[in-house]
């Protein structure tokens, strides 16, 4: 699943539909941090990859990744290339109606300084 809002990216929310389920995606960006949340309102959504957009210019790292049952998700990888970020959960995470997944990213060092 891929989200890269260009308008209102600092405080963004939208509807999504993905084959077997639908819900809402939201994100808040401030400085060198990004908090993203994917909520399923109907059905179920298996999620292996989540692609996001990093406009901060900072190298971001996962601060917290909370899964559908409110437990931390382990075994994930974060890949960054330019403004594109991809979270690879390793194995698909199944998010069912009424559940969500939350990812908090933070950083500090600018990629331009590298």
C-alpha positions in Angstrom: 0.0 0.0 0.0 1.4 3.4 -1.0 0.6 6.9 0.5 2.4 10.0 -0.6 0.2 13.1 -0.2 1.4 16.2 -1.8 -1.3 18.5 -0.4 -1.8 19.0 3.3 0.9 16.4 4.0 1.5 17.8 7.5 -2.1 16.9 8.6 -3.6 14.5 6.0 -6.4 12.0 6.1 -8.1 10.0 3.3 -10.3 7.0 2.5 -8.7 3.9 1.1 -10.1 0.7 -0.5 -8.0 -2.5 -0.9 -9.7 -5.5 -2.3 -10.9 -7.2 0.9 -11.3 -4.1 3.1 -11.5 -0.4 3.4 -10.8 2.3 5.9 -8.9 5.5 6.5 -5.2 6.5 6.3 -3.9 9.5 8.3 -0.6 11.1 8.9 0.9 14.0 10.8 4.3 15.4 9.9 6.2 17.9 12.0 9.8 18.8 11.5 11.7 15.6 11.2 9.0 13.3 12.5 6.1 11.5 10.8 3.2 9.6 12.4 1.1 7.4 10.1 -2.0 5.4 11.0 -3.9 2.9 8.9 -7.4 2.1 10.2 -9.6 -0.7 8.8 -13.3 0.0 9.1 -14.7 -2.9 7.1 -13.3 -6.3 6.1 -9.6 -7.1 6.4 -6.4 -5.9 4.9 -3.2 -8.0 4.8 -0.3 -5.6 4.7 3.3 -6.6 3.9 4.6 -3.3 2.6 3.7 0.3 3.5 5.2 3.0 1.3 5.3 6.6 2.6 6.7 9.9 1.5 9.4 11.7 3.5 9.5 15.4 2.7 11.5 16.4 5.8 14.9 15.9 4.2 16.0 14.0 7.4 17.0 10.4 7.7 14.1 8.8 9.5 14.1 5.8 11.8 11.2 3.8 13.3 10.5 5.0 16.8 7.4 2.8 17.3 5.5 0.4 15.2 2.2 -0.7 16.9 0.3 -3.6 15.3 -3.4 -4.4 15.1 -3.7 -5.8 18.6 -1.8 -2.9 20.2 1.4 -4.8 20.4 4.8 -3.8 18.9 5.5 -5.3 15.5 9.0 -6.7 15.3 11.1 -8.0 12.4 10.4 -5.1 10.2 12.8 -3.2 7.9 12.7 0.4 6.8 14.2 1.3 3.4 14.8 4.9 2.3 15.5 6.1 -1.2 15.2 9.9 -1.7 11.8 10.9 -0.5 10.4 7.4 -0.6 10.2 5.2 2.5 9.2 1.6 2.5 8.3 -0.4 5.6 8.7 -4.1 5.0 6.9 -6.0 7.8 8.6 -9.3 6.9 5.4 -11.2 7.0 2.0 -9.9 6.1 0.2 -8.2 9.1 -3.6 -8.8 9.0 -5.6 -5.8 10.0 -9.3 -6.5 10.5 -12.3 -4.2 11.0 -11.9 -2.1 14.1 -8.1 -2.5 14.1 -5.3 -0.2 13.1 -1.6 0.0 12.6 0.5 3.0 13.8 4.0 3.9 12.8 6.0 6.7 14.3 9.2 7.8 12.4 11.7 10.3 13.6 15.1 11.6 12.6 17.4 14.5 12.8 20.3 14.3 10.4 19.6 15.8 6.9 20.3 13.5 4.0 22.0 16.5 2.3 24.6 16.6 5.0 25.8 13.1 4.3 
